[in-house]
């Protein structure tokens, strides 16, 4: 078993319907496996719809995803 750990920094936008768009890696982990899984995680879920009082058409986010073995 490979013991791979690392942090991937992702950029993505959430549109008015809660869909994730423009997902991309800002900083890779050094492992293609972890980088691909971080992007795949975004595709498996649905974000909450942004509140109506936020006027932007889409909200941009940049987040670190840390993969760590315990």
C-alpha positions as CSV (number, residue, x, y, z in Angstrom):
1,X,0.0,0.0,0.0
2,X,1.3,3.4,-0.9
3,X,1.3,5.9,1.9
4,X,0.7,9.2,0.0
5,X,-0.1,12.4,1.8
6,X,-0.2,16.0,0.6
7,X,-2.2,19.2,0.1
8,X,-4.0,20.3,-3.1
9,X,-5.2,23.8,-3.4
10,X,-8.3,24.1,-5.6
11,X,-10.0,27.1,-7.2
12,X,-13.7,26.8,-8.1
13,X,-16.9,28.9,-8.5
14,X,-20.4,28.1,-7.3
15,X,-23.1,29.4,-9.5
16,X,-26.6,30.6,-8.5
17,X,-28.0,27.0,-8.7
18,X,-25.3,25.5,-6.5
19,X,-23.3,24.0,-9.3
20,X,-19.5,23.9,-9.2
21,X,-17.8,25.4,-12.2
22,X,-14.3,26.3,-13.4
23,X,-12.7,23.9,-10.9
24,X,-8.9,23.8,-11.3
25,X,-5.8,23.0,-9.3
26,X,-3.9,26.1,-8.1
27,X,-1.2,24.1,-6.3
28,X,-0.7,20.4,-6.7
29,X,0.2,17.9,-4.0
30,X,3.1,16.3,-5.9
31,X,0.9,13.2,-6.5
32,X,-1.3,12.9,-9.5
33,X,-3.6,10.5,-7.6
34,X,-4.3,13.1,-4.8
35,X,-4.7,15.9,-7.3
36,X,-7.3,13.9,-9.4
37,X,-9.2,12.9,-6.2
38,X,-9.4,16.4,-5.0
39,X,-11.0,17.5,-8.3
40,X,-13.3,14.4,-8.3
41,X,-14.6,15.3,-4.8
42,X,-16.0,18.5,-6.2
43,X,-17.9,16.6,-8.8
44,X,-19.5,14.2,-6.3
45,X,-21.2,16.8,-4.2
46,X,-23.5,19.8,-4.6
47,X,-22.8,23.1,-3.0
48,X,-25.5,25.0,-1.1
49,X,-27.3,27.6,-3.2
50,X,-25.8,31.0,-2.4
51,X,-28.2,33.3,-0.4
52,X,-30.4,35.6,-2.5
53,X,-28.9,38.7,-0.9
54,X,-25.5,38.0,-2.5
55,X,-25.6,39.7,-5.9
56,X,-22.8,37.9,-7.7
57,X,-23.7,35.5,-10.4
58,X,-21.1,33.0,-9.0
59,X,-19.0,32.9,-5.8
60,X,-15.3,32.1,-6.2
61,X,-13.4,30.0,-3.7
62,X,-9.9,28.8,-3.2
63,X,-9.4,26.1,-0.7
64,X,-6.8,23.6,0.5
65,X,-7.6,19.9,0.5
66,X,-5.3,18.0,2.8
67,X,-4.9,14.3,2.5
68,X,-3.4,12.8,5.6
69,X,-3.0,9.3,6.9
70,X,-3.7,8.5,10.6
